[in-house]
């Protein structure tokens, strides 16, 4: 981040949220399962979903707390394995993408509530942080798109099923337009 005051505040907020990681992860997990019923049907994979949520939340908090460059960040192993197993079971790519969006929104709520508690000028800092996250997101989108599509292609689901190919094309268009 260019502004040391904003970087410091983001690190402080991330540290505060990390002290409540268990509650954040439980909330994200519950939101995903409540909003996406097709992810509830595979009991053996639910524990892996919980691990995926925990590792993703932990990684996000570490990146923000320690100002880690996103180009140095790898997807957590549990998250990659969860996506791979879901792809093998024929879960639509759109369901997985929706889970990531819901998880991001839930995580952001926790982060912004803590930010509001710590900052007198939360609106200004929120705007600057959102711009920063958006800028970082633009850098990673091609990598994420390639990784997600590559994962599905390796499992044979993307090429074999028309709805997966259509979902991947829609994902490409959304990412290219900046809507995600």
C-alpha positions in Angstrom: 0.0 0.0 0.0 1.2 3.5 -0.8 -0.1 5.2 2.3 1.7 3.9 5.5 -1.2 5.0 7.7 -3.7 3.0 5.7 -1.3 0.0 5.6 -0.9 0.2 9.3 -4.6 0.4 9.9 -5.3 -2.6 7.6 -2.6 -4.6 9.5 -4.1 -3.7 12.8 -7.6 -4.6 11.6 -6.4 -7.9 10.2 -4.6 -8.7 13.5 -7.8 -8.0 15.4 -9.9 -10.1 13.1 -7.4 -12.9 13.3 -8.0 -13.2 17.0 -11.5 -14.2 16.0 -10.6 -16.5 13.2 -12.6 -19.4 14.5 -15.8 -17.3 14.6 -15.1 -15.8 11.1 -14.5 -19.3 9.6 -17.6 -20.7 11.2 -19.7 -17.8 9.9 -18.3 -18.2 6.3 -18.8 -22.0 6.4 -22.4 -21.6 7.6 -23.2 -18.9 5.0 -21.9 -21.1 2.2 -23.8 -24.1 3.2 -27.0 -22.2 3.8 -26.9 -20.4 0.5 -25.7 -23.2 -1.7 -27.6 -26.4 -1.0 -25.8 -28.5 -3.5 -22.6 -28.2 -1.4 -24.3 -29.8 1.6 -25.0 -33.1 -0.1 -21.6 -34.6 0.0 -20.8 -35.4 3.7 -17.3 -36.7 3.2 -16.2 -33.4 1.6 -17.8 -31.1 4.2 -14.7 -31.4 6.5 -12.6 -30.5 3.6 -14.8 -27.4 3.0 -14.2 -26.4 6.6 -10.5 -26.8 6.1 -10.6 -24.8 2.9 -12.5 -21.9 4.5 -10.1 -21.9 7.4 -7.0 -21.9 5.2 -8.4 -19.2 2.9 -9.4 -16.9 5.8 -6.1 -17.4 7.4 -4.2 -16.6 4.2 -6.2 -13.5 3.6 -5.6 -12.2 7.1 -1.8 -13.0 6.9 -1.6 -11.1 3.5 -3.3 -8.0 5.0 -1.5 -8.1 8.3 2.0 -8.6 6.9 1.5 -6.7 3.6 2.5 -9.8 1.6 2.7 -9.3 -2.1 0.0 -11.3 -3.8 2.3 -12.5 -6.5 4.0 -14.5 -3.7 0.8 -16.1 -2.5 -0.2 -19.7 -3.4 -3.7 -21.1 -3.1 -4.0 -23.1 0.2 -3.7 -26.9 -0.3 -7.0 -27.6 1.4 -8.8 -25.1 -0.9 -7.2 -26.6 -4.0 -8.1 -30.1 -2.9 -11.7 -29.1 -2.1 -12.2 -27.6 -5.6 -10.6 -30.7 -7.2 -12.9 -33.1 -5.3 -16.0 -31.0 -6.1 -15.0 -30.9 -9.8 -14.6 -34.7 -9.8 -18.1 -35.0 -8.3 -19.6 -32.9 -11.0 -20.3 -29.8 -8.9 -21.1 -26.9 -11.3 -18.3 -24.3 -11.5 -20.9 -21.7 -10.8 -21.6 -23.2 -7.4 -17.9 -23.0 -6.5 -17.6 -19.5 -7.7 -20.7 -18.5 -5.8 -19.2 -20.0 -2.7 -16.1 -17.9 -3.1 -18.1 -14.7 -3.6 -20.3 -15.5 -0.5 -17.2 -16.3 1.5 -15.5 -13.1 0.4 -18.6 -11.0 1.3 -18.9 -12.6 4.7 -15.2 -12.2 5.4 -15.4 -8.5 4.2 -18.3 -7.9 6.6 -16.1 -9.0 9.6 -13.2 -7.0 8.4 -15.2 -3.8 7.8 -17.0 -4.1 11.1 -13.6 -4.2 12.8 -12.4 -1.3 10.7 -15.4 0.8 11.7 -14.6 0.1 15.3 -10.9 1.2 14.9 -11.3 4.2 12.6 -12.9 7.6 13.0 -12.9 8.1 9.3 -14.0 4.6 8.3 -15.7 5.7 5.1 -12.5 7.2 3.6 -10.4 4.3 4.7 -13.0 1.8 3.5 -13.0 3.4 0.0 -9.2 3.4 -0.2 -9.0 -0.2 1.0 -11.7 -1.2 -1.5 -9.7 0.5 -4.3 -6.6 -1.3 -3.2 -8.3 -4.7 -3.1 -9.8 -4.0 -6.5 -6.4 -3.1 -7.9 -4.9 -6.3 -6.4 -7.8 -8.3 -7.8 -7.1 -7.1 -11.3 -3.6 -8.5 -11.0 -4.7 -11.9 -9.9 -7.9 -12.5 -12.0 -6.1 -14.0 -15.0 -4.2 -16.4 -12.7 -7.4 -17.4 -10.8 -9.3 -17.9 -14.1 -6.5 -20.1 -15.5 -6.2 -22.1 -12.2 -9.9 -22.7 -11.9 -10.4 -23.7 -15.5 -7.2 -25.7 -15.5 -8.5 -27.6 -12.4 -11.7 -28.5 -14.1 -10.0 -29.3 -17.4 -7.6 -31.7 -15.6 -10.5 -33.6 -14.1 -12.3 -33.8 -17.5 -15.4 -32.0 -16.4 -15.0 -28.8 -18.3 -14.4 -30.5 -21.7 -16.9 -33.3 -21.2 -20.0 -31.3 -20.1 -21.5 -28.4 -22.0 -22.9 -26.6 -18.9 -19.3 -26.5 -17.5 -17.9 -25.1 -20.7 -20.7 -22.5 -20.8 -20.0 -21.6 -17.1 -16.3 -21.2 -17.8 -17.1 -18.9 -20.8 -19.4 -16.8 -18.6 -16.7 -16.7 -16.0 -14.2 -15.5 -18.6 -16.6 -12.7 -19.7 -17.3 -11.6 -16.1 -13.6 -11.5 -15.3 -12.7 -9.7 -18.5 -15.4 -7.1 -17.8 -14.3 -6.5 -14.2 -17.6 -7.6 -12.8 -16.0 -10.0 -10.4 
